[in-house]
Amino acid sequence: MVVIRLARSGAKKRPFYNIVAADRRERRDGRFIERVGFYNPMSSDSEQGLVVDTERLAHWQQNGAQLSPTVARLVKQAAKAAA
């Protein structure tokens, strides 16, 4: 099954997360199918903290991909910010 989840990268104490579509059996930071966006919790006001490609996200959901709870919350937050 394909799941859309966060993959951590960035330096120690400076997290940066890629929102990826990956096989459920792969490691958190391992191989993924496609990068759908990113989330930077340490971003300043001038930087973008959350970017999601909604078209690709919708494509994966139509093909049966499940969102992780955290990604579902972030997508809801991004939709609210876009409106």
N, CA and C atoms as an extended XYZ file, in Angstrom:
249
Properties=species:S:1:pos:R:3:atomname:S:1:resname:S:1:resid:I:1 pbc="F F F"
N         0.845       -1.180        0.000 N   MET     1
C         0.000        0.000        0.000 CA  MET     1
C         0.891        1.244        0.000 C   MET     1
N         0.440        2.269       -0.705 N   VAL     2
C         1.170        3.531       -0.765 CA  VAL     2
C         0.628        4.454        0.321 C   VAL     2
N         1.538        5.116        1.013 N   VAL     3
C         1.160        6.063        2.056 CA  VAL     3
C         1.877        7.382        1.800 C   VAL     3
N         1.195        8.469        2.083 N   ILE     4
C         1.807        9.793        1.953 CA  ILE     4
C         2.187       10.238        3.351 C   ILE     4
N         3.474       10.423        3.574 N   ARG     5
C         3.988       10.699        4.915 CA  ARG     5
C         5.166       11.655        4.861 C   ARG     5
N         5.675       11.977        6.045 N   LEU     6
C         6.826       12.864        6.158 CA  LEU     6
C         8.119       12.052        6.162 C   LEU     6
N         9.124       12.548        5.468 N   ALA     7
C        10.469       11.973        5.496 CA  ALA     7
C        11.396       13.063        6.028 C   ALA     7
N        12.058       12.791        7.140 N   ARG     8
C        12.873       13.817        7.783 CA  ARG     8
C        14.216       13.960        7.110 C   ARG     8
N        14.638       15.207        6.991 N   SER     9
C        15.992       15.518        6.543 CA  SER     9
C        16.404       16.782        7.267 C   SER     9
N        17.533       17.338        6.917 N   GLY    10
C        18.004       18.526        7.611 CA  GLY    10
C        19.017       18.175        8.673 C   GLY    10
N        19.575       19.192        9.268 N   ALA    11
C        20.630       19.005       10.255 CA  ALA    11
C        20.058       18.679       11.637 C   ALA    11
N        20.943       18.325       12.522 N   LYS    12
C        20.562       18.067       13.905 CA  LYS    12
C        19.976       19.345       14.506 C   LYS    12
N        18.846       19.209       15.167 N   LYS    13
C        18.124       20.324       15.799 CA  LYS    13
C        17.538       21.316       14.791 C   LYS    13
N        17.603       21.021       13.491 N   ARG    14
C        17.032       21.870       12.431 CA  ARG    14
C        16.242       20.981       11.478 C   ARG    14
N        15.081       20.499       11.894 N   PRO    15
C        14.355       19.537       11.053 CA  PRO    15
C        13.790       20.167        9.785 C   PRO    15
N        13.703       19.346        8.761 N   PHE    16
C        13.079       19.700        7.498 CA  PHE    16
C        12.441       18.415        6.991 C   PHE    16
N        11.196       18.489        6.586 N   TYR    17
C        10.472       17.290        6.186 CA  TYR    17
C        10.019       17.383        4.740 C   TYR    17
N        10.237       16.318        3.984 N   ASN    18
C         9.678       16.187        2.658 CA  ASN    18
C         8.378       15.401        2.784 C   ASN    18
N         7.348       15.831        2.096 N   ILE    19
C         6.097       15.087        2.052 CA  ILE    19
C         6.205       14.182        0.836 C   ILE    19
N         6.211       12.864        1.077 N   VAL    20
C         6.492       11.906        0.022 CA  VAL    20
C         5.412       10.837       -0.065 C   VAL    20
N         5.260       10.297       -1.261 N   ALA    21
C         4.445        9.104       -1.473 CA  ALA    21
C         5.417        7.933       -1.471 C   ALA    21
N         5.202        6.996       -0.561 N   ALA    22
C         6.138        5.886       -0.411 CA  ALA    22
C         5.382        4.600       -0.103 C   ALA    22
N         6.037        3.497       -0.374 N   ASP    23
C         5.495        2.200        0.017 CA  ASP    23
C         5.510        2.126        1.538 C   ASP    23
N         4.465        1.582        2.106 N   ARG    24
C         4.328        1.518        3.561 CA  ARG    24
C         5.468        0.742        4.206 C   ARG    24
N         6.034       -0.221        3.481 N   ARG    25
C         7.070       -1.092        4.058 CA  ARG    25
C         8.454       -0.475        4.063 C   ARG    25
N         8.645        0.622        3.343 N   GLU    26
C         9.960        1.284        3.310 CA  GLU    26
C        10.210        2.058        4.600 C   GLU    26
N        11.473        2.344        4.862 N   ARG    27
C        11.836        3.120        6.043 CA  ARG    27
C        11.329        4.549        5.922 C   ARG    27
N        11.254        5.226        7.052 N   ARG    28
C        10.754        6.601        7.083 CA  ARG    28
C        11.534        7.502        6.146 C   ARG    28
N        12.847        7.413        6.173 N   ASP    29
C        13.697        8.273        5.344 CA  ASP    29
C        14.251        7.526        4.136 C   ASP    29
N        13.704        6.357        3.869 N   GLY    30
C        14.226        5.529        2.790 CA  GLY    30
C        13.679        5.895        1.433 C   GLY    30
N        13.624        4.907        0.572 N   ARG    31
C        13.204        5.101       -0.813 CA  ARG    31
C        11.742        5.537       -0.876 C   ARG    31
N        11.453        6.464       -1.763 N   PHE    32
C        10.085        6.914       -1.941 CA  PHE    32
C         9.765        6.974       -3.430 C   PHE    32
N         8.481        7.080       -3.743 N   ILE    33
C         8.041        7.078       -5.134 CA  ILE    33
C         8.090        8.486       -5.711 C   ILE    33
N         7.533        9.445       -4.970 N   GLU    34
C         7.461       10.815       -5.474 CA  GLU    34
C         7.425       11.805       -4.311 C   GLU    34
N         8.063       12.944       -4.509 N   ARG    35
C         8.013       14.038       -3.533 CA  ARG    35
C         6.827       14.915       -3.876 C   ARG    35
N         5.918       15.108       -2.911 N   VAL    36
C         4.677       15.836       -3.141 CA  VAL    36
C         4.741       17.249       -2.564 C   VAL    36
N         5.674       17.514       -1.676 N   GLY    37
C         5.801       18.833       -1.079 CA  GLY    37
C         6.849       18.811        0.018 C   GLY    37
N         6.844       19.874        0.827 N   PHE    38
C         7.764       19.925        1.962 CA  PHE    38
C         7.149       20.720        3.104 C   PHE    38
N         7.709       20.498        4.294 N   TYR    39
C         7.284       21.191        5.509 CA  TYR    39
C         8.536       21.578        6.278 C   TYR    39
N         8.660       22.882        6.568 N   ASN    40
C         9.795       23.390        7.323 CA  ASN    40
C         9.270       24.027        8.607 C   ASN    40
N         9.281       23.296        9.729 N   PRO    41
C         8.749       23.858       10.970 CA  PRO    41
C         9.591       24.984       11.552 C   PRO    41
N        10.824       25.129       11.103 N   MET    42
C        11.721       26.160       11.632 CA  MET    42
C        11.771       27.395       10.730 C   MET    42
N        10.876       27.508        9.764 N   SER    43
C        10.936       28.606        8.803 CA  SER    43
C        10.622       29.938        9.480 C   SER    43
N        11.266       30.968        8.963 N   SER    44
C        10.975       32.313        9.458 CA  SER    44
C         9.772       32.850        8.692 C   SER    44
N         9.340       34.049        9.016 N   ASP    45
C         8.167       34.634        8.376 CA  ASP    45
C         8.383       34.875        6.890 C   ASP    45
N         9.620       35.134        6.474 N   SER    46
C         9.897       35.432        5.070 CA  SER    46
C         9.984       34.163        4.210 C   SER    46
N        10.170       33.001        4.827 N   GLU    47
C        10.303       31.750        4.096 CA  GLU    47
C         8.975       31.001        4.076 C   GLU    47
N         8.795       30.185        3.052 N   GLN    48
C         7.610       29.331        3.016 CA  GLN    48
C         7.835       28.149        3.940 C   GLN    48
N         6.884       27.901        4.808 N   GLY    49
C         7.020       26.797        5.741 CA  GLY    49
C         6.365       25.523        5.272 C   GLY    49
N         5.361       25.640        4.409 N   LEU    50
C         4.612       24.467        3.960 CA  LEU    50
C         4.214       24.642        2.503 C   LEU    50
N         4.609       23.693        1.673 N   VAL    51
C         4.240       23.688        0.257 CA  VAL    51
C         3.749       22.286       -0.079 C   VAL    51
N         2.534       22.210       -0.668 N   VAL    52
C         1.958       20.928       -1.059 CA  VAL    52
C         1.455       21.037       -2.492 C   VAL    52
N         1.837       20.090       -3.332 N   ASP    53
C         1.329       20.014       -4.704 CA  ASP    53
C        -0.011       19.284       -4.647 C   ASP    53
N        -1.104       20.034       -4.609 N   THR    54
C        -2.429       19.458       -4.400 CA  THR    54
C        -2.868       18.570       -5.564 C   THR    54
N        -2.431       18.862       -6.776 N   GLU    55
C        -2.794       18.017       -7.917 CA  GLU    55
C        -2.209       16.621       -7.768 C   GLU    55
N        -0.940       16.553       -7.431 N   ARG    56
C        -0.295       15.243       -7.261 CA  ARG    56
C        -0.838       14.519       -6.033 C   ARG    56
N        -1.152       15.262       -4.991 N   LEU    57
C        -1.738       14.666       -3.795 CA  LEU    57
C        -3.084       14.037       -4.132 C   LEU    57
N        -3.911       14.754       -4.891 N   ALA    58
C        -5.211       14.225       -5.305 CA  ALA    58
C        -5.036       12.994       -6.195 C   ALA    58
N        -4.040       13.021       -7.070 N   HIS    59
C        -3.762       11.867       -7.931 CA  HIS    59
C        -3.470       10.624       -7.099 C   HIS    59
N        -2.604       10.767       -6.100 N   TRP    60
C        -2.241        9.622       -5.275 CA  TRP    60
C        -3.422        9.138       -4.448 C   TRP    60
N        -4.229       10.051       -3.953 N   GLN    61
C        -5.396        9.643       -3.172 CA  GLN    61
C        -6.407        8.910       -4.046 C   GLN    61
N        -6.579        9.329       -5.289 N   GLN    62
C        -7.487        8.633       -6.201 CA  GLN    62
C        -6.996        7.227       -6.516 C   GLN    62
N        -5.699        7.022       -6.451 N   ASN    63
C        -5.121        5.701       -6.698 CA  ASN    63
C        -4.954        4.878       -5.432 C   ASN    63
N        -5.565        5.308       -4.327 N   GLY    64
C        -5.599        4.489       -3.119 CA  GLY    64
C        -4.582        4.803       -2.052 C   GLY    64
N        -3.823        5.863       -2.199 N   ALA    65
C        -2.829        6.204       -1.173 CA  ALA    65
C        -3.524        6.754        0.065 C   ALA    65
N        -2.995        6.412        1.222 N   GLN    66
C        -3.526        6.885        2.492 CA  GLN    66
C        -2.625        7.990        3.031 C   GLN    66
N        -3.224        8.998        3.659 N   LEU    67
C        -2.455       10.058        4.298 CA  LEU    67
C        -2.140        9.658        5.731 C   LEU    67
N        -0.935        9.970        6.172 N   SER    68
C        -0.626        9.780        7.581 CA  SER    68
C        -1.380       10.863        8.363 C   SER    68
N        -1.625       10.665        9.651 N   PRO    69
C        -2.367       11.682       10.419 CA  PRO    69
C        -1.707       13.058       10.393 C   PRO    69
N        -0.394       13.110       10.464 N   THR    70
C         0.309       14.395       10.455 CA  THR    70
C         0.178       15.072        9.101 C   THR    70
N         0.308       14.325        8.037 N   VAL    71
C         0.180       14.905        6.702 CA  VAL    71
C        -1.254       15.368        6.470 C   VAL    71
N        -2.228       14.636        6.969 N   ALA    72
C        -3.628       15.060        6.838 CA  ALA    72
C        -3.842       16.407        7.524 C   ALA    72
N        -3.248       16.579        8.694 N   ARG    73
C        -3.348       17.849        9.411 CA  ARG    73
C        -2.669       18.969        8.635 C   ARG    73
N        -1.507       18.703        8.066 N   LEU    74
C        -0.778       19.722        7.309 CA  LEU    74
C        -1.505       20.092        6.020 C   LEU    74
N        -2.124       19.121        5.358 N   VAL    75
C        -2.869       19.408        4.132 CA  VAL    75
C        -4.078       20.279        4.449 C   VAL    75
N        -4.727       19.981        5.547 N   LYS    76
C        -5.868       20.794        5.980 CA  LYS    76
C        -5.411       22.221        6.278 C   LYS    76
N        -4.269       22.359        6.910 N   GLN    77
C        -3.693       23.668        7.237 CA  GLN    77
C        -3.327       24.424        5.965 C   GLN    77
N        -2.770       23.730        4.970 N   ALA    78
C        -2.390       24.367        3.703 CA  ALA    78
C        -3.620       24.819        2.929 C   ALA    78
N        -4.677       24.016        2.969 N   ALA    79
C        -5.916       24.392        2.284 CA  ALA    79
C        -6.536       25.630        2.926 C   ALA    79
N        -6.474       25.703        4.237 N   LYS    80
C        -7.013       26.862        4.951 CA  LYS    80
C        -6.208       28.108        4.617 C   LYS    80
N        -4.885       27.982        4.526 N   ALA    81
C        -4.034       29.128        4.216 CA  ALA    81
C        -4.242       29.608        2.767 C   ALA    81
N        -4.522       28.660        1.862 N   ALA    82
C        -4.724       29.019        0.455 CA  ALA    82
C        -6.053       29.734        0.250 C   ALA    82
N        -7.041       29.443        1.083 N   ALA    83
C        -8.379       30.040        0.911 CA  ALA    83
C        -8.448       31.443        1.483 C   ALA    83
